Amino acid sequence: MVKIARIHARELERGLKVVKVPVYPEMKRMDAGACKGNIPYYSFLAKEATEAVRQYLAERRLRGGFVDGDEPLFASESTNVSAGVSRRTPVMKKSLGAMVKRAARKAGVKRSQDVRPHCLRKAFESALRNAGLDPKDQEFLMGRILPRTQDTYYDKTKVDGLRRKYGQVSFFPERTYSDEDLRKRQVLDTVKLLGYSDDRIKRIEEALAKYEKVDEALDEIKKLGSESHNRSGKGKGENQHSGSTSKAEVRIVRGEQRLVRFLGENWDLVKELTQDRFVLKKNFD
């Protein structure tokens, strides 16, 4: 495991956005599979990861004071041992696996239970490939080109060049949505919150897909609502479980000031949408 001193003074304290991370033989004391062939090499942390590491270390200082350079960069947070022992114990593989699954679940990844740390390596490889890096650069950054086979990668000029290339890799590509795409997503979010059946939601989704604009699909969506009302004898928003006739109203509001006002009127925040919009719900007996 990387010790803080290995990257802290030279990289983090210099304020670099892309930080060099060394891989060295001493890591084998903690992980027998580390540092293949006992040959040291290096990779980098992207700017997003670098900023996250800086925040993580700042939080550790707030919790435990001074952080020693001999401590592992990512320390155990176990409560079964003293704070002094846990801060000098690297995070275990089992804990790391649990963190990755939890992050995947929060991100809405399907089959998040099957996501493992090795999946991050696959995603990393895809990001390097999509960035258009030279194949040899990709192989090096994946840890497949070691000293004695390509010593030029360990020349300082080469290191700085690779740092610049690494900084151009997009690990978090932004996906842009049109206003109409956002409106369609909001319509679907709302009908789901209202408790519509899966079949009805699917038909509304199909109606939205037919048209470029939401307004063009409204007539068809209204017909679906009328059909459902006539079949069930109940209006939308009514709770149809256990014979209950309680109703719920769902609204989408925009702006934090309106959000605060509605929350003060006993509305519940259900979901935060894009563009500063919020889905709120209020139950009526």
C-alpha positions in Angstrom: 0.0 0.0 0.0 1.2 3.5 -0.8 2.5 5.5 2.2 1.6 9.1 2.4 5.2 10.2 2.4 5.8 8.6 -1.0 3.5 11.1 -2.8 2.7 13.8 -0.2 5.6 16.2 -0.1 6.6 15.9 -3.8 3.1 15.8 -5.4 0.2 16.8 -3.1 1.9 19.7 -1.3 3.0 21.1 -4.7 -0.7 21.5 -5.6 -0.4 19.4 -8.8 -3.7 18.4 -10.3 -2.4 15.1 -11.7 -0.4 13.3 -9.0 2.2 10.6 -9.7 1.7 7.4 -7.6 4.7 5.1 -7.2 4.5 1.3 -7.0 7.4 -0.1 -5.1 8.6 -3.5 -3.7 7.9 -2.7 -0.1 4.2 -3.0 -0.9 4.6 -6.8 -0.9 4.7 -6.7 2.8 1.0 -5.9 2.8 0.0 -7.4 -0.5 1.9 -10.3 -2.0 0.6 -9.5 -5.5 1.8 -5.9 -5.5 4.8 -4.7 -7.6 5.2 -7.4 -10.1 8.7 -8.9 -10.2 9.8 -6.4 -7.5 10.3 -3.9 -10.2 9.2 -0.3 -9.2 7.0 1.6 -11.6 4.4 4.4 -11.4 1.0 5.6 -12.5 -1.1 8.7 -11.8 -4.2 10.0 -10.0 -6.5 12.1 -12.2 -7.5 15.6 -11.0 -10.8 14.4 -9.6 -9.1 11.6 -7.6 -6.3 14.0 -6.5 -8.8 16.5 -5.1 -10.7 13.6 -3.3 -7.4 12.4 -1.7 -6.7 15.9 -0.5 -10.1 16.2 1.1 -9.8 12.7 2.6 -6.4 13.6 4.2 -7.9 16.9 5.5 -10.7 14.9 7.2 -8.2 12.5 8.7 -6.3 15.5 10.2 -9.6 16.9 11.7 -10.4 13.5 13.3 -6.9 12.5 14.5 -4.6 15.4 14.2 -1.2 15.2 12.6 -0.9 12.5 9.8 2.4 10.8 9.8 4.2 10.2 6.5 4.7 6.5 7.3 0.9 5.9 7.6 -0.8 4.2 4.6 -2.5 6.6 2.3 -5.8 4.7 2.7 -6.0 3.6 6.3 -8.4 1.2 8.0 -11.4 2.7 9.8 -12.0 -0.3 12.0 -13.5 0.4 15.4 -12.3 -3.0 16.8 -8.8 -1.6 17.5 -7.4 1.6 18.9 -7.3 4.7 16.7 -3.5 4.5 16.8 -3.5 1.0 15.3 -6.2 1.6 12.7 -4.5 4.7 11.3 -1.4 2.6 10.6 -3.3 -0.3 9.1 -4.1 -0.2 5.4 -7.7 -0.7 4.4 -8.3 -4.4 3.8 -9.4 -5.9 0.5 -12.7 -7.0 1.9 -13.5 -3.4 3.0 -12.4 -2.1 -0.3 -14.7 -4.5 -2.1 -17.6 -3.4 0.1 -16.9 0.3 -0.7 -16.9 -0.4 -4.4 -20.2 -2.2 -4.2 -21.8 0.5 -2.1 -20.6 3.2 -4.6 -22.0 1.2 -7.5 -25.3 0.9 -5.8 -25.5 4.6 -5.0 -24.7 5.3 -8.7 -27.6 3.2 -9.8 -25.4 0.6 -11.5 -27.5 -2.5 -12.5 -26.4 -5.7 -10.8 -24.2 -3.6 -8.4 -23.7 -6.7 -6.3 -21.5 -8.1 -9.1 -19.3 -5.0 -9.2 -15.8 -5.7 -7.9 -12.6 -3.5 -7.6 -11.2 -5.2 -10.7 -14.1 -3.6 -12.7 -12.4 -0.3 -12.0 -9.3 -1.5 -13.8 -11.5 -2.4 -16.8 -13.1 1.0 -16.7 -9.7 2.6 -16.4 -8.5 0.7 -19.5 -11.5 1.9 -21.5 -10.9 5.5 -20.5 -7.3 5.3 -21.7 -8.3 3.7 -24.9 -11.1 6.3 -25.6 -8.7 9.1 -24.9 -6.7 8.1 -28.0 -3.4 7.6 -26.2 -0.6 5.8 -27.9 -1.0 2.0 -27.3 2.4 1.9 -25.6 1.4 4.7 -23.3 -1.8 2.8 -22.5 0.2 -0.4 -21.7 2.6 1.5 -19.4 -0.2 3.2 -17.5 -1.9 -0.2 -17.0 1.3 -1.4 -15.4 2.2 -3.8 -18.3 5.5 -2.0 -19.4 8.1 -2.2 -16.7 11.7 -0.9 -16.4 14.3 -2.9 -18.4 11.8 -3.3 -21.2 11.0 0.4 -21.8 13.5 2.5 -19.7 12.6 5.7 -21.6 9.4 5.8 -19.7 11.4 6.5 -16.6 13.2 9.5 -18.0 12.0 12.6 -16.2 10.9 14.2 -19.5 8.8 11.2 -20.3 7.2 11.3 -16.8 6.1 14.9 -17.3 4.8 14.1 -20.8 2.8 11.2 -19.5 1.4 13.4 -16.7 0.1 15.8 -19.3 -1.4 13.1 -21.4 -3.0 11.5 -18.3 -4.5 14.9 -17.5 -6.4 14.9 -20.8 -8.1 11.5 -20.1 -11.8 12.0 -19.4 -12.8 9.6 -16.6 -16.1 11.3 -15.9 -17.5 12.3 -19.4 -20.4 14.7 -19.1 -23.6 13.7 -20.9 -25.7 16.6 -22.0 -29.5 16.5 -22.2 -31.8 18.8 -24.1 -34.6 20.6 -22.3 -37.1 18.2 -23.8 -35.1 15.2 -22.7 -35.2 16.6 -19.1 -38.9 17.2 -19.3 -39.5 13.6 -20.5 -37.4 12.3 -17.5 -39.4 14.5 -15.2 -42.7 13.1 -16.5 -41.5 9.6 -16.0 -40.2 10.4 -12.5 -43.6 11.9 -11.6 -45.7 9.0 -12.8 -43.5 6.5 -11.0 -43.8 8.5 -7.8 -47.6 8.5 -8.2 -47.5 4.7 -8.1 -48.6 4.0 -11.7 -48.4 0.3 -12.7 -45.3 -0.9 -14.6 -47.5 -1.5 -17.7 -48.8 2.0 -17.7 -45.4 3.5 -17.1 -44.1 1.5 -20.1 -46.9 2.8 -22.3 -46.2 6.4 -21.2 -42.5 5.9 -21.9 -43.4 4.6 -25.4 -45.6 7.6 -26.0 -42.8 10.0 -25.1 -40.4 8.2 -27.3 -42.7 8.7 -30.4 -42.5 12.5 -30.2 -39.7 15.0 -30.2 -41.5 17.3 -27.7 -43.4 16.4 -24.5 -46.3 18.7 -25.5 -46.8 16.6 -28.6 -47.2 13.4 -26.5 -49.5 14.9 -23.9 -52.8 14.0 -25.7 -51.7 10.3 -25.9 -50.6 10.4 -22.2 -53.9 11.9 -21.1 -55.8 9.1 -22.9 -53.8 6.6 -21.0 -54.7 8.4 -17.8 -58.4 8.4 -18.7 -58.4 4.7 -19.5 -56.8 3.9 -16.2 -59.3 6.1 -14.3 -62.3 4.5 -16.0 -61.0 0.9 -15.3 -60.1 1.5 -11.6 -62.8 4.0 -10.7 -60.0 6.0 -8.9 -58.1 9.1 -9.7 -54.4 9.1 -10.0 -52.5 9.7 -6.8 -54.9 7.5 -4.7 -53.4 4.7 -2.7 -55.0 1.5 -3.9 -53.4 -0.8 -1.4 -55.2 -2.3 1.7 -58.4 -0.4 0.8 -56.9 2.9 1.7 -58.3 6.0 0.1 -55.5 8.4 1.1 -54.3 10.6 -1.6 -50.8 12.1 -2.4 -50.0 15.1 -4.5 -46.7 15.3 -6.3 -45.1 18.6 -7.5 -41.9 19.6 -9.2 -40.6 22.9 -8.0 -37.6 24.9 -9.0 -35.2 26.9 -6.9 -34.1 26.5 -3.3 -36.3 29.3 -2.0 -39.4 27.6 -3.2 -38.1 24.2 -1.9 -37.7 25.7 1.6 -41.2 27.2 1.5 -42.8 23.9 0.5 -40.8 21.9 3.1 -42.1 24.4 5.7 -45.6 23.4 4.6 -45.0 19.7 5.4 -44.1 18.6 1.9 -41.5 15.8 1.7 -38.5 16.0 -0.6 -38.6 12.8 -2.8 -35.9 13.4 -5.3 -33.5 16.1 -6.6 -33.6 16.5 -10.4 -31.3 18.3 -12.7 -31.3 22.1 -13.2 -32.2 22.9 -9.6 -35.5 21.1 -9.7 -37.0 19.1 -6.9 -39.7 16.5 -6.7 -42.0 17.0 -3.6 -44.8 14.9 -2.3 -47.5 15.5 0.3 -50.0 12.9 1.6 -53.6 13.8 2.4 -55.9 11.7 4.5 
